[in-house]
């Protein structure tokens, strides 16, 4: 065999010649992934564009500023509610129980008037009960007429409504004071009419409540209201400036009654039965399951 046949051929550097068809096929393989990805991402790009446009529209419309303003209003209302609740016990000293038949918004508006004095509180409650759209007074009378704890007084409450309608406030107040006392004795103990018994009842009750809780506020306001209503007034003492049970029921003089006095007593009666209902419900929930 000759040397020409034994020597290996150098084929590593020989160029590979592709036909035009193969060249087009290779080019297609390189382009296909990009084409597929573009086809896949196109709908997503459209959605992202839509979202971007909506966000831009929202910002241009002042949405963020509006949201911030609403958030600030919410924070302001919470702060107002906290400040109002700090004043809540003061309404008792001004002749009102905590309004348990009032929305939170109305409660805050009323309680914020406490620093302005009794006349401001009276005016705030008068506005609330005079609101014909809210129908607060008719709803309160209806709730009292229908309450199970007041069933035996239903006819009297109906006549109280008649007296209010005809502005017979002296008659109304003279009827509501013994009604309040009767309901309090029924719900809180028969000796409630005695000063020492009242003081012990409230002291024992409030001692069981968390000092920073709403129940503490409601009961403390109720205690202050009762102390004002039952403030001692002996024969020969000057006429009390505030509504006074002894002055009226002991016949020391007629009640200088007004619509506001009637409202404060109606609300107080509702407070008594509402607190009694809450206590009954708490007792049921605390009872061991059988």
Buried (B, 14 or more C-beta within 10 A) or exposed (E): EEEEEEEEEEEEEEEEEEEEEEEEEEEEEEEEEEEEEEEEEEEEEEEEEEEEEEEEEEEEEEEEEEEEEEEEEEEEEEEBBEBBBEBBBBBBBBBBBBBBBBEEEBBBBBBBBBEEEBEBBBBBBBEBBEEEEBEBBEEBBEBBBEBEBBEEBEEBBEBBBEBBEEEBBBBBBBBBBBBBBBBBBBBBBEEBBEEEBBEEBBEEBBEEBEEEEEBBBBBBBBBBBBBBBBBEBEEEEEEBEBBBBBBBEEEBEEBBBBBBBBBBBBBBBBBBBBBBBEBEEEEEEEEEEE
